Amino acid sequence: MAMSCRERVLAALKQENLDRPPVAVFTTCDTIGMMKACGASWPEAHSDPQKMATLACAQADYFGLESVRAGFCLTQEAEAFGCPINMGTEKSSPMLKGHRYNYNPMKKIYDEPDDLPDMDEFLRTGRIKTTLEAMGIMQKTHGEDYVVVGGNTGPFTLTGHLLNTENLVYSVWTEPERAQKWTKAISAYSKAYGQALLDAGADVVQMSEPSASTDILAPTDFPIQSGQFVKDCLGSLKGHTILHICGDSAPIIPYMFDTGVDGISVEEKVPSEKAIEIANHRGCMVGNVGCAFPLFKGTPEDVAAAAKRSRDAGFNVISAGCGVPIGTPVPGAASRPPQTSYPSRRVCGILLIPSDILGIPQINQRLK
């Protein structure tokens, strides 16, 4: 008997036997095509809980993906701390326009993390509140059939938003204890928000920690500058958890699992087979179909080939390697009628992967 979308994703998160791997995007997946199809668009959908929920569920309703996910960017926590934000347009994400605190290691000018917002007030502010309300709507309308994913920002990344990422990274080299002090203080807010997402209706918290990428932070610095705080604010949550780090995460995959999360999301910069070998069955593997190519610039055949490679390597959830580009096309998708369930779907959403391609006994054998 075929599994439901919800059953399939939950089983994949637990590395249980599958009828086929689910196709679900736990990172951001809010394209112009989705906005046109469902009638809820940026920038309004960032701040209106009903529009946010409508757009978040469009990936399942119109595109056949097997989960639903909000919020839509990594600036909402920084905004709740008081950072100025440009809210963007239908075709552009919100952008950070300044930093809340002074932190300049070259001039030795530092604010201390002792003027932070009240936690309850933080959770009631701006798009934090909007996303929490959207979780409840999504769980009510789609939670029976789909896993509800709530996204938040990792502690090292959020600390960089508040202080200036370049300055924070510089201080990792010059005054690592000072950097840790700040990230530890900010991680309490990441933890509170993650738990609030679960309490509001999320089944999964997916944390993005892009500033801990090996392009920015040395792999040897990851455990002390990011990993220990991710372990506290994500790995300790009483719910399903996925950690995404951009770029070539191969050197830090073991450290990512050391945080205690259920699974990790891996970009295409790590060859699929290498990622699975390094992970060594320590948790759920999500990915790693390329975002720029093949999703944005490739053909459906290119996408199917990339998905098959991830499938054959042993990824538990077939997904985009990172956030899906906003202009990613799906031919004919806007003309499809909305659905609430796709129990026998032949096309798996924006990835355009025929479901029979993904019916793979070798993964079931590997997981037994």
N, C-alpha and C positions, 0 to 999 in steps of 0.2 A: 504494500500500500504506500502510495506517495505521501511524503511528509508535507505538512503545511509550511508556509514560509517561516512562521515563528518557531515551529518545532525544529526546522532544519538549521536555522541560525543558532538556536540555543544548543542543539546537539554539537554543532561545529565548535562553539565556544568551549564546550566540555571535551572536545576531541573524541566524541562518540561516533558510532557507525552512522553513515549517511546513505540516503538513496542517491544523492549527488551533492557536490559542494554547493552551498548557497552563493548567490551573486548579490552582494550587499556592500554599500559604501558607507563606512563609519566616519570618514572624514567629510568635509563639506562637499555637497553635490547639489548645487542650486543654479541651474543653467537658465539662459534666456528662454530656451524652449519650454522648460518647466514652468517658468513664470507666465508665458503666453498661454500655455495649456490650462493652468489652474486659475488664472486671473488674479494671483497675488504676486506682487513684484517688489524688488528692492526699490528705493530705500524704505518704503512704508512697512514692508514685512519684517524689518529689523526691530520695529518698535510696537507693533500691533500683535498681540498674542494670537488672535484668530487668523490673521494673515500669515503669521509665522507658521502656525500649525498647518494651514492649507498648503503653503509652499513646501514645508518639510515633508508632507505626506504625498506630494506630487510624484516623488521618485518611485513610490509604489503604485499610486492610483493611475498614473498615466504611462509610466515607464517600466513597470514590472520589476523594479528592484525589491529585494526581500527584507528591507528594514526601512524605518523612517527616522529622520535625524534633524535636530535643531540644536544650538544656534548656528549662525551663518558666518562668523568671523572670530578673530582672536583679539578684538579690541574692547569687547563689552566689559570685561573686568577692569581694564585700565580706565575706561570711562567712569565706572562706579567709584574708582579711587579719585577722580577729579581731573584726569588727563583730557585735554581738548581733542575732539574727534571731528573729522570731516566725514559725514555720513554717506558720501558717495552718491551714486546714481543707480539706475537700473542695470547698468553695465559695469559698474565698478564697486568694489568693496569699501567699507569704511576704512579710513586711514588715520593713524595716530599723528597728531599735529604738534605735540609737545609732551613734556615729561612733568610729573607731579613733584618730584623731589630733586634737590641739588646733589650731584654725586660726580665729582671731578677728581680722579686720582692724580692727574698731572699737576693740578693746582692745589691738591690736598684740601679740597673743600668738600665736606661731606655732611649731609643730613643723616641723622640717626633714625632707625625704624621705631620711633616712639610717638609719632604723630599719625597714627593709622586710623582708618574709619572704624566706627562701632560695627561689630560683625552683623548684628541684626539689621542695622541700617544699610549696610553693604548689600545684603541679600534682598532688600526691598527697593533697591535703586535701579532706575533706568532699564536697560536691556537684560540685566540679571533677572529682575522681576518678570519682564516680558517672557523670557525663555522658560522660567519656572511655570508660569501660567500656561504656556504652550505645551509643556510636558503633560500637564493634566488633560488638556484637550486631546492631544495625540493618543494618550493612553485610553481615553474614553472612546474615541472614534476608531482607532486602529490597533489597540493593544491586544485584542483577542486574536488577530491574524498576523501581526507583525511585531518584531522586537522594536522598542522605542529607544533611540540613542540620544543621549544628551552630550554635547561637546563642551569642553572647557579648556583653559590655557594652563600649560605647565608652569611650575613655580619659578624656574630659572628664566623662562621666556617672559612671564609676567613681571618679574623683578626688573628685567631689562626694559620693558615698556615704561615702567615707573621712573627708572633712573637714567636711562640711555644705555642701550645694549653694548655699544662700543666701549663705553666707560666701565660697565660692569665686567666685561671680558678682560679689559686691561687690568682691572683690579684683581681678577683671578690670578694673574701672573705676579702682581706686585704686592697685594695684600689679600691673600686668599681667605683669611679668617673674616675679614670685613665683608667680602662678597657672600660668604656662607651665612653670616649673621643676618644680612638682608633677606636672602632667599629663604632662610628658615622662618623669618617673621612673615613673609608673604605667603609661604606654603600653607599657613593656617587658613588663609582665605580660599586657596584652591581646594583645600580639603572640605571646608564648610560648604562651598558651592557644589562640589561633587556630591556630597551627601544630600544637599537640598534637591539636586536634580533627581536622585533616586527617590527621595521622599515624595517628590512632586509627580512621579509617574515614569521616570526613565527605568528601563531594564538594564541598560549599559551606559557607563560613562566612558567616553573616548577622549583622552587627554592628548593634546598636541603640544609638543615641547621642541619647536623648531630651532630655538637658540642653543639647544644642546647638541645640535648636529655636529658631526665631525668636521664640517666645513668651518665651524666657529669655535667649538670647544674641543680641546685635545681629548682623545679617548681616555687617557689616564686621569684626566680631570673629571670625567663624567660621574663616577661614583660619589665623589665628595661634594661636587658643586651642584649636581642635579639629582643623581640617582637616589641618594639617601632621603631627599625631600619628596621625590615622587613616591618612594616606598611608603612614606608616612601619609601623604595626602591623596594617593590613588590606590596603591596596593593594599591599604588597610580598610578600604571601603567595603561595606557589606552589600555587594552587588557585583555584577560582571564589569570588568574593566579592561580597556584596550589602550595601550600607549603607542602613539605615533611620533616618530622622529624622522625628519626629512633627510635627504641626502644618502650618502653611502654609510649606512648604519652597521655594516658588517663587523667592524672592530668592537662595537658596543652591544651587539645582540645579547651576549651573555649577561652584561650588566643590565640591560633592559629587563630581562627576565628576573634578575636578582631583586627587582623592585616589588615582586609579588603579584604582578598583574596576571590576568587570565590569558592575555595574548598581546601580540605586538603587530603593528602595521608597518610594512616595509616597502620602500620605494623600489622602482625598477633599476635604480643605480646598483643595487645588489642583485647579481644573477639569481634567478629563482632557486636553482639547485644548491648554490652556495648558501643562501639564506636558510634553507631547510636543513642542510648539513650542520651549520653552526648552531641552529636552534635546538637540534637533537631532541625533539619531542617534548620540550619543556613547557609548551603552552600552545595556544591557538595561533596560527600564522595567517595574517590577513594581507592580501595584496596579489600580485604586484604588477598589474597591468599599467604600462606607461601612460602618463597624463598628456604630455605634449605629443608623443607618438607612442602608440597608435590612436589614443582616444580622440585627441583634438585634430590631428593632421592625417591620420591613417584611414584606411578603408575598413568596412566591417570584417573583411577577411583578415586584415592585419590584426584587428582586435581579437578575433576568434583564435588566431594563432598564438597570440600572447597569452590569452586566457588558458589555452590548452597547455602551454608551457608551465604556467603557474600550477595548474591542476596536476599535471604529470609529476612535477617536482614534489608535490605534497601539501600545497597550501590548503588550509581548512576552509577559508572564505575567499572566494575570488572577488577581487576588488580593485579599484584604482589604487595606484601606488601612493597617491597623495590626494589633495583636494582636486575634484574634477573641474577643469577650466570652464568658465562661465559660458564660453561660446561653443562648447562641444556640441556637435550636431547629432540629432537622431532622426533620420529620414522618416517623415510621416507621423512622428510621434504626437505632434500637436493635434492631429485629426483623430486620434484614438479616443474612444469613450472612456471615461474614468471607470476604474474597477475598485473593488474592495478586497478581492482575493484573486490570486492567479494559480489555482491548484494544478492546472495542467498546461501552464503557459509554455509556448514554444520559443519565445524570445525573452531573454533575461535582461530587460531594461536597457539602460544607456550603453551597456557594453555590447549589446547586439550579439549575444552568444546563444545559439540554439541550445535548448536544454538537453537534447540528446548527446551533444558533445561532452556535457559535464556529467553524464551518468557513468561514473568510473568505479569499477569494483576494486581497483588497486589501492585506492585510499582506504576503503573499508577494510581490506586485508591488512594494510599498514597499521590501522588503529586497533585491530583486535589484540 
